[in-house]
């Protein structure tokens, strides 16, 4: 069995052409960590995700690499346990779990690439395509209601049938006007949800917003992260009192935390993100729990990765993409596109592993730091 002989990680910084606002804060650049694992036979596996401001490259190389070096690359579950146990006093949530997730994803890419099969086939091959949800409506100084409505109609013209509007960066009254205008502008068959990114604070105010939005349009598909993730009691109360589904989970990691959220009734839609929750290995366990609790799954962002999980396992209703306009999403500039969009569905290209096609020149031009061991 091949063993891990080199772990490399680099921090990438990709400036946006113009800032966007999310949940009350400005995003001026996208920061990524790219991990590369190499075995004694020269086989490679890669993973790519947001850093969210943390130096993930340093954590991967200094904290996690010593736990997996010279170990069999195919024993992924054993390596996951070694990493988690090795850093769990500091890594149950947050940056270390993001770093662990990247290493785990790279291990799965390495394994499926070595076997010359797409990751989704290795994991189970449940379906051949999956619907795609476009997330848009990011705030900008030159985007009024008219421009917002045209943006969402452009998504419809591109074939998307599932859409999501960013809220939480303006007053609740302004966001209600934005949602109502977009929803009433879209064709009836298009589904539209909202994402507050945890920016709202008052559960009762959120309930009033949901009820008014649904009453005035009759078409609020879901509300994502309506409260900060620590407000589990508020999330549970909202879910019990509102008929509109709650989508929760993009901020949390580990099967145990997700189990608590499920037990306490905090979510209808599980938004587990494999780049944070613990990688492909942990995402599969969380997905199995979601199915057991009769909850649906919409993984958070990173469609080129989550495509494979959605294709491999039951219970996943959508994957998510973000507009590439202004480099708001630059993932494709780094790793290419592993699927094609047809009638609102993602169709995989069936290339081995994750199917990433890394652009060496773009990566070199945007590298801020490289570490390896």
C-alpha positions in Angstrom: 0.0 0.0 0.0 1.3 3.5 -0.9 2.4 5.6 2.0 2.4 9.4 2.5 5.8 10.9 1.9 5.1 14.6 1.4 2.4 17.1 2.6 2.3 20.5 1.0 -0.1 23.4 1.7 -0.3 26.9 0.2 -2.3 29.9 1.0 -3.9 31.6 -2.1 -5.3 35.1 -2.2 -7.6 36.1 -5.0 -8.8 39.8 -4.9 -12.4 40.5 -6.0 -13.0 43.0 -8.7 -15.3 44.8 -6.4 -16.3 44.1 -2.7 -19.4 42.2 -1.8 -21.2 42.3 1.6 -22.3 39.2 3.5 -24.3 39.4 6.8 -23.0 42.8 7.6 -19.3 42.4 6.6 -17.4 43.2 3.4 -15.6 40.6 1.4 -12.7 42.1 -0.6 -10.8 39.0 -1.5 -11.2 35.2 -1.4 -8.5 33.3 0.6 -8.0 29.6 -0.1 -5.8 26.8 1.1 -4.6 24.2 -1.4 -3.3 20.9 0.0 -1.3 18.4 -1.9 -0.4 14.9 -0.6 2.2 12.8 -2.4 2.9 9.1 -1.8 6.1 7.1 -2.1 5.0 6.1 -5.6 4.4 9.7 -6.7 0.6 9.5 -6.6 -1.1 12.8 -5.6 -4.3 14.0 -4.0 -5.6 17.6 -3.7 -8.1 19.6 -1.7 -9.1 23.2 -1.9 -11.2 25.4 0.4 -11.6 28.8 2.0 -9.3 29.7 4.9 -11.8 32.0 6.5 -8.9 34.1 7.7 -6.9 31.3 9.3 -3.5 30.1 8.3 -4.6 26.6 7.4 -1.4 25.9 5.5 0.6 26.2 8.8 -1.9 24.0 10.7 -1.9 21.3 8.0 1.9 21.1 7.9 2.8 21.7 11.6 -0.1 20.0 13.3 -1.5 17.3 11.0 1.3 16.2 8.7 3.3 14.6 11.5 0.3 12.4 12.4 0.0 11.0 8.9 3.5 11.0 7.5 4.8 7.5 6.4 1.3 6.1 7.0 -0.7 4.0 4.5 -2.6 6.5 2.4 -5.6 4.2 1.8 -6.4 3.8 5.5 -8.4 7.0 5.5 -10.7 6.3 8.5 -7.7 5.4 10.7 -5.8 8.6 9.6 -8.9 10.7 10.3 -9.0 9.3 13.9 -5.3 9.9 14.3 -5.7 13.5 13.3 -8.8 14.2 15.3 -7.4 12.6 18.4 -4.1 14.4 17.9 -5.6 17.9 17.9 -9.1 17.5 19.5 -8.3 19.5 22.5 -8.0 22.5 20.2 -9.8 21.3 17.1 -13.4 20.3 17.7 -14.6 23.4 15.8 -13.0 26.1 13.7 -9.6 26.3 12.0 -8.2 22.9 13.0 -11.3 21.2 11.8 -11.0 23.1 8.5 -7.4 21.9 8.2 -8.3 18.3 9.1 -11.1 18.5 6.5 -8.7 19.5 3.8 -6.3 16.6 4.5 -9.2 14.1 4.6 -10.5 15.4 1.2 -7.1 15.1 -0.3 -6.8 11.5 0.9 -10.1 10.7 -0.8 -9.0 12.4 -4.0 -5.7 10.5 -3.8 -7.5 7.2 -3.3 -10.1 7.6 -6.1 -7.5 9.0 -8.5 -5.2 6.1 -7.8 -8.1 3.7 -8.6 -8.8 5.8 -11.7 -12.5 6.3 -10.8 -14.5 9.5 -10.0 -14.9 9.9 -6.2 -18.7 9.7 -6.5 -18.4 6.2 -8.1 -16.0 5.1 -5.3 -18.4 6.3 -2.6 -21.5 4.7 -4.0 -22.8 6.2 -7.3 -26.4 6.8 -6.2 -27.5 9.1 -9.0 -26.2 10.5 -12.3 -27.0 14.2 -11.8 -28.1 16.6 -9.1 -29.9 20.0 -9.3 -27.9 23.1 -8.7 -28.9 26.1 -6.6 -27.5 29.6 -7.5 -26.8 31.9 -4.5 -26.9 35.5 -5.5 -28.1 39.0 -4.6 -24.9 40.1 -2.8 -25.1 43.7 -1.7 -23.2 46.4 -3.7 -23.5 50.1 -3.9 -24.8 50.2 -7.5 -27.4 47.4 -7.1 -30.9 48.6 -6.6 -34.2 46.5 -6.7 -34.3 46.7 -10.5 -30.7 45.4 -10.9 -31.4 42.7 -8.3 -34.4 41.5 -10.2 -32.5 41.4 -13.5 -29.7 39.5 -11.8 -32.1 36.7 -10.7 -33.8 36.6 -14.1 -30.4 36.1 -15.7 -29.9 33.0 -13.4 -33.3 31.7 -14.6 -32.2 32.3 -18.3 -29.0 30.3 -17.5 -31.1 27.3 -16.5 -31.2 27.6 -12.7 -34.5 26.6 -11.1 -33.4 26.8 -7.5 -32.2 30.2 -6.3 -31.1 31.8 -3.0 -31.0 35.5 -2.0 -28.5 36.9 0.5 -30.1 38.8 3.3 -28.8 40.0 6.7 -26.6 42.8 5.4 -29.3 45.5 5.5 -32.3 46.3 7.8 -34.9 43.5 8.0 -37.4 45.9 6.3 -35.1 46.5 3.4 -34.4 42.8 3.0 -38.1 42.1 3.1 -38.6 44.5 0.2 -35.7 42.9 -1.7 -37.0 39.4 -1.3 -40.6 40.4 -2.1 -39.5 42.2 -5.3 -37.4 39.3 -6.5 -39.9 36.6 -5.6 -42.8 38.4 -7.3 -40.6 39.1 -10.4 -39.6 35.4 -10.9 -41.7 32.8 -12.6 -43.9 30.7 -10.3 -42.0 27.5 -10.9 -38.7 28.9 -9.6 -37.9 28.3 -6.0 -36.3 31.1 -3.9 -34.9 30.9 -0.4 -32.9 33.4 1.7 -29.6 33.2 3.6 -29.0 35.5 6.6 -25.5 34.1 7.3 -26.3 34.1 11.0 -26.7 37.9 11.1 -30.2 38.1 12.6 -30.4 38.0 16.4 -34.1 38.1 17.6 -36.0 34.8 17.0 -39.4 36.6 17.3 -38.4 39.3 14.8 -37.2 36.5 12.4 -40.5 34.7 12.7 -42.4 37.9 11.9 -40.1 38.4 8.9 -40.7 34.8 7.7 -44.5 35.1 8.1 -44.7 38.4 6.2 -42.4 37.3 3.4 -44.3 34.1 2.9 -47.7 35.8 3.2 -46.8 38.5 0.7 -45.4 36.1 -1.9 -46.5 32.6 -1.0 -43.1 31.4 -2.1 -40.4 31.4 0.5 -38.6 28.1 0.0 -36.4 28.1 3.1 -34.5 30.3 5.5 -30.8 29.6 5.9 -28.8 30.4 9.1 -31.4 32.8 10.4 -29.6 33.1 13.8 -26.0 32.7 15.0 -25.2 28.9 15.3 -24.9 29.1 19.1 -28.6 30.1 19.4 -29.8 26.5 19.3 -32.8 27.2 21.5 -33.8 30.0 19.2 -33.4 27.8 16.1 -35.5 25.1 17.7 -38.2 27.5 18.6 -38.3 28.9 15.1 -38.5 25.5 13.5 -41.4 24.6 15.8 -43.3 27.8 15.2 -42.7 28.4 11.4 -43.9 26.3 8.5 -41.0 27.5 6.4 -38.0 25.0 6.5 -34.8 26.1 8.3 -31.5 25.3 6.6 -28.7 25.2 9.3 -25.2 23.7 9.6 -22.6 25.5 7.5 -20.8 26.9 10.6 -20.5 23.7 12.6 -18.2 20.6 12.6 -18.3 17.0 13.7 -21.0 14.4 13.8 -21.6 14.9 17.5 -22.5 18.6 17.1 -24.8 17.8 14.2 -26.4 15.0 16.3 -27.1 17.6 19.0 -28.7 20.0 16.5 -30.9 17.1 15.1 -31.9 15.9 18.6 -32.9 19.5 19.6 -34.9 20.1 16.4 -32.8 23.0 15.1 -32.9 22.2 11.4 -35.0 20.9 8.5 -32.2 21.1 5.9 -28.7 20.1 6.9 -26.1 22.4 5.4 -23.0 20.4 6.3 -19.8 21.6 4.5 -17.2 18.9 3.9 -14.5 21.6 4.0 -15.3 22.4 7.6 -17.3 19.5 9.2 -14.5 17.0 9.0 -14.0 16.2 5.3 -15.6 13.5 3.1 -15.3 10.9 5.9 -17.3 12.9 8.4 -19.7 14.3 5.9 -20.8 10.8 5.0 -21.6 10.1 8.7 -23.5 13.3 9.1 -25.5 12.5 5.9 -26.4 9.1 7.2 -27.7 10.7 10.4 -29.7 13.3 8.4 -31.4 10.5 6.4 -32.2 8.7 9.7 -33.8 11.9 11.0 -35.8 12.4 7.8 -33.9 15.6 7.1 -32.8 16.8 3.6 -29.2 17.8 2.7 -28.0 20.8 0.9 -24.2 21.0 1.3 -22.7 24.4 1.7 -21.0 25.8 -1.5 -17.9 24.1 -3.1 -20.0 22.4 -5.8 -17.0 20.7 -7.4 -16.5 18.8 -4.2 -20.0 18.4 -2.9 -21.2 17.2 -6.4 -19.5 13.9 -5.7 -21.1 13.5 -2.3 -24.5 14.4 -3.7 -24.1 11.9 -6.5 -22.9 9.2 -4.2 -25.4 9.3 -1.4 -29.2 9.5 -0.9 -30.9 12.5 0.8 -29.0 15.3 -0.9 -31.5 17.5 -2.8 -29.2 20.2 -4.2 -25.7 21.5 -4.5 -24.9 25.2 -4.4 -22.9 27.5 -6.6 -22.1 31.2 -6.4 -21.9 33.6 -9.3 -18.4 34.0 -10.7 -19.1 37.7 -11.6 -16.4 40.0 -10.3 -14.5 36.9 -9.0 -17.0 36.5 -6.2 -16.3 32.9 -6.8 -12.9 32.1 -8.1 -12.7 28.3 -7.4 -13.0 27.5 -11.1 -10.0 29.7 -11.8 -7.9 27.5 -9.5 -9.3 24.0 -10.0 -11.3 24.1 -13.3 -14.9 22.7 -13.6 -15.7 19.1 -12.9 -19.2 19.2 -14.2 -21.5 20.7 -16.8 -24.8 22.5 -16.2 -27.8 21.2 -18.2 -31.4 22.3 -17.5 -30.4 23.3 -14.0 -28.7 20.0 -13.2 -25.0 19.3 -12.7 -23.7 16.5 -14.9 -20.3 15.2 -13.9 -17.4 14.8 -16.4 -16.5 11.5 -14.8 -12.8 12.3 -14.5 -10.9 10.4 -11.8 -10.8 11.6 -8.2 -12.4 15.0 -7.6 -11.8 15.9 -11.2 -9.8 19.1 -10.4 -7.7 20.6 -13.2 -5.3 22.8 -11.3 -4.1 25.9 -13.1 -0.4 26.1 -12.2 0.1 29.6 -13.5 -2.9 31.1 -11.7 -1.9 29.3 -8.5 1.6 30.6 -8.7 0.4 34.2 -9.3 -1.9 34.2 -6.3 0.2 32.2 -3.8 0.9 34.0 -0.5 2.6 31.2 1.3 3.9 27.7 0.7 4.8 25.1 3.4 5.7 21.5 3.1 7.1 18.5 5.0 
